[in-house]
Amino acid sequence: MKRSIRSPFIASESGTAQHINRLRIVLGVLLLAALGLVARAVDLQLMDHTFLSSQGDARYMRVQTITAHRGTITDRYGEPLAVSTPVDSVWANPQELTQVADRLPELAKALGRSTESLARRVSSNTEREFLYLARHLQPEKGARIKALGIPGVYLLREYRRYYPAGEVAGHLLGFTSIDDNGQEGLELAYDHWLAGENGAKRIIQDRYGRVVENLERVREVRPGKDLVLSIDLRIQYLAYRELKRALIEHRARAGSLVMLDVQTGEVLAMVNQPAFNPNDREQLEARRYRNRAVTDMFEPGSSIKPFVLAAALASGRYQPESTVDTSTGPLKYGRYTVSDKHPLGVIDLTTVLAKSSNVAMAKVALDIPREQLWQVLDAFGFGQVSTSGFPGESAGLLSHYSNWRPVAISSMSHGYSLSVTPLQLARGYAVLGAGGIERPITFLRAGAGANGIAGGIVNTGSGSGNSAGTRVLDADAAASLVRMLEAVVAPEGTGTQAALSGYRVAGKTGTAWKAVAGGYSQELYVATFAGLAPASRPRLACVVMIDEPRGKHYYGGEVAAPAFAAVMAGALRLLAVAPDDLPVQEPEDSTGVVRTAVAQLEAQQ
């Protein structure tokens, strides 16, 4: 049997042919793939480049916010009270930042944070393209972070509110949020005026966040407008200092001071204690930043008596020289007793105020129609908010006369059964000083521009020397009450410590027990002094309220009157108000003797 023998040369030639065929197939496939890629590239680059453009734009084109500058708040003379300073905020695109996770420790150190907390914040927001890492850094620190060149980390220019006067004007101005929106005080009341409107622009940036080209403005930025207040920063500092001194001296719980321009209704100063600094966000607690002068109510005690006598004069039943017999002693209404500290006998209305007789006031209040009494108190603004527009202002408490009973009327006559705010009480005294004319209360400077525009906002104040307003009391009655109130500051009155050298002062002391659960505490007091100066032609009205003095003294004439005198004296001099109680030197007579006389009130009327 024969076996066929296969030549090795034949097998070798066959294998080589198969290898060459496979190589040709692979090369063909690669060639086809290359042709396909070239065709696709040509298509994308020349025919349909929308996709690549959109992807490139998505990575390097941004719409950048142009932050609007918030308007500046100044006092009446242009001194800055609230300004917005430029700061930088650091933000990141987590989708980009996670690509360079090895640089997180470097970034964390620059931000002053731990690497672990930063890594958690970034990794938990990977679905977002915008994430704040730090807000309101100083531009120098922001520049150092930007210089690191970490992909996905960017800077945003913002503004932070700064208050140069700090806690001196904190309660008045309020504060803004971290986004520069008004939250309290005048920042909130005029937020629509102060806040601008952010703009936007489309830019191209490189992989490090640096702007390569500004393409277009998407929306124009509208800066906020400036606001000119009626506040005199000089008087504001003075009021802050004296009120704080009074609280420390008498170990009081709190206090407020309000000063108004009688001629215009402008608020020249408004301070509270304890104070707060709006520059320190750790102090932003409601109990600290509320403006007690407009939000907190208190029973005014004897400081309300001039307005009860105003109703008596308006009724026609009483004249300034009318007398009241207090020799009958204490008045009793059930368990409630009205009494005086000392027996006074038959006294006129001037002595009623000077000696602060509760018995006389109760008799007068019960003798006039209750509707008449309510109408006068209402006309003076008690029981209603003022025109100031301050956020959170309280209306006080004045119930309708239909609910009054004799015991309520008698207690109301010397400052109980009704509540007021320091601003309301100051407005009432300003009306007396203005001859019975009520002028709208305003925090804006009067006459700052044409047609009464203050900082661009129409001021409802009358403007200096303008007699505009609403008459709420006869001019003669108002003048009589001012003369009566001068007796309070005279040597025989209860408010001698409010007297000023060179100026005549008209005012009233007030001391009231504080209401507690079940009645009134005979250990907790509210001490008040309210007054006008110069009395011959009142320019300023001021109210000082001291809450819970715990020192040796607690009467309004001992606690509040000295602070009133210090602030009023300084304000009159700062405003260059002419003295009205200086000795008058007459020319030498024929004997060469110089005669000196003091101008009397009657001679000046």
C-alpha positions, 0 to 999 in steps of 0.5 A, a space after each residue: 500500500 502506497 502512502 502519499 507524501 505532501 510537500 512542505 513547500 506546498 503547505 508553506 505557500 498556502 499559509 502565506 497566502 492566508 496570512 496575506 489575505 487576512 492582512 489585506 482585510 484588516 488594512 481594508 477595514 482600517 482604511 474604511 474606518 479612517 475614511 469614515 472618520 475623515 468624512 465625519 470630520 469634514 462634515 462636522 467642520 465644514 458642513 455641520 459644525 453646530 455640535 462642536 460649537 455648542 460643546 465648545 461654548 458650553 465649556 468656555 462661554 458663560 453668562 456672567 452676572 454684573 452685580 448692581 451697586 446698592 445705593 449709599 445712605 447718608 445723613 443730612 450733611 452727606 456723612 455716610 451711614 451705609 455703603 456697599 464695598 466690593 468683595 469677592 465670592 468663590 464659587 465652583 463647578 463641581 463637575 469640573 472640580 472633581 476632575 482635579 480632586 488632588 488639588 482639593 487640599 490646596 484649595 481648602 487651605 486657601 479657604 481656611 477650611 478642612 479638606 474633608 468638609 470641602 470634599 463632602 460639599 463638592 462631592 454631594 453637589 456633583 449634579 450642579 454647575 454652580 456652588 458657592 464655596 465662600 462668600 464676601 472675601 476681601 479682594 486680596 484673598 480672592 485674588 490669591 485663590 484665583 492665582 492658584 489656577 484650579 480648574 472649576 474654581 471661579 470668582 464672582 464680584 459682589 458687594 457687602 454692606 458696611 456701616 461706618 457708625 456701627 452701633 450708633 445708628 444700628 437700630 435706625 438703619 437695620 441691615 441687609 442680607 448676605 445678598 445685599 437685600 434690606 432686612 430691617 430698619 430703613 434698609 428694608 423700608 427703602 429697599 426698593 429705592 436703594 437696591 439696584 438691578 443686576 445686569 448680565 454679560 456673555 463672555 468667553 473664558 479659558 480653562 482657568 476661568 480667566 475672561 478671554 473676551 466680552 461678547 455682549 451685554 445681555 442685560 444692563 446693570 441698574 445701580 441703586 439710588 442714594 438716600 439722604 436721611 434727616 438724621 444729624 450724625 453729630 446729634 446721633 452720636 451725642 444721643 447715643 453717648 448720653 443714653 448709654 451713660 444714663 443706663 450705666 449710671 442707673 443700671 437700667 435694663 433698656 432705654 430710648 431717645 428720640 429727637 425731632 425738628 419741630 418745624 419740619 417733622 424730621 427725625 434728627 436722632 433716634 437711639 436705643 440701648 442696648 445697641 447692636 452693631 450691624 457689621 457683626 452678623 453674630 449680633 443679628 438677633 431680633 431681641 437685639 436689633 429691634 428699634 425700641 423707639 418705634 416698636 416697644 410700647 410703655 405707659 407714659 406716666 405723667 408725661 401724658 398730662 399736657 395732652 389731657 389738659 389740652 383736651 380740657 382747654 379745647 373743651 372750653 370748660 377750663 382756662 390756663 388760670 383755672 383752679 382745681 381743689 385737691 384738698 379733698 384728698 385721695 380719690 377711690 374707685 373700688 380698689 383703685 386709689 388716686 393720690 398725690 405725694 404731698 397735699 397741694 390744696 387749691 392749685 391752678 393748671 400750671 401748678 398741676 403740671 409743675 407739681 404733677 398732681 394726680 388728683 387734680 388730673 383725675 378731676 379734670 379728666 372726669 369733668 370733660 366729655 370723654 369723647 372730647 378727651 379721646 378726640 384730642 388724644 387721637 388727633 395728637 397721634 396716640 393709638 396710631 402709627 406715624 407717617 414715618 413708614 418705619 417697618 414694625 412700628 407700633 400703633 400704641 394703645 388707646 381704646 375707644 371712649 365708648 369702653 371707658 369707665 371712670 376708673 379708666 379715665 382717672 388712671 389715663 389722666 396720669 399715664 396708665 390704661 394707655 400705651 405709647 411709643 417714644 416716637 409717638 410721645 415725641 410727635 405729641 410734644 412736637 405738635 405742642 411746640 409747633 403751635 398745635 400743628 401736626 407735621 408728618 414724621 419723616 426720616 428723610 431730609 426735607 428740602 433736599 432738592 426741588 419740590 421737597 425731594 430728598 435723595 430722589 424720594 418725595 419727602 412728606 415733611 414740610 421743609 424748614 420754615 414751611 407752615 404746612 401741616 394739620 392743625 389739631 389744637 388751637 394756637 393759643 391753647 398750645 402756647 399756654 401749655 408750653 408756658 405751663 410746661 416751663 414751670 415744670 423745669 423751674 426751681 419748684 417743679 419736678 424737672 429741674 435737672 432738665 434746665 439749660 443755661 441760656 435756653 428756656 425749656 418746657 417739658 414734663 417728667 413721667 414715672 410709671 410702675 411697670 405692668 406685671 402678671 396680676 397688676 403693677 410692680 412697685 419695684 419696676 419703673 419706667 422713667 421718662 422726660 419729654 420736652 421742648 427747647 427753646 421754649 420761646 420758639 420751640 425748635 426741637 422736641 426730645 423724649 428720653 425713656 429709661 426702662 427699669 432703672 435699678 439704681 438709687 433713683 428712679 423718677 423721670 426727673 432724676 433719671 431721664 431729665 439729665 440725659 435730656 438736658 445733655 443732648 438738648 444743650 449739645 443739639 441746640 449749639 450744633 444747630 446754632 439755635 440762638 439762646 432765649 434766656 441770656 442776661 440783656 445788657 442795657 446802655 449806660 445811663 446818665 450816672 454811668 451805671 450799667 443796668 442788667 435785666 433778664 427778659 421775661 416770658 411775658 415781654 417776648 410773647 
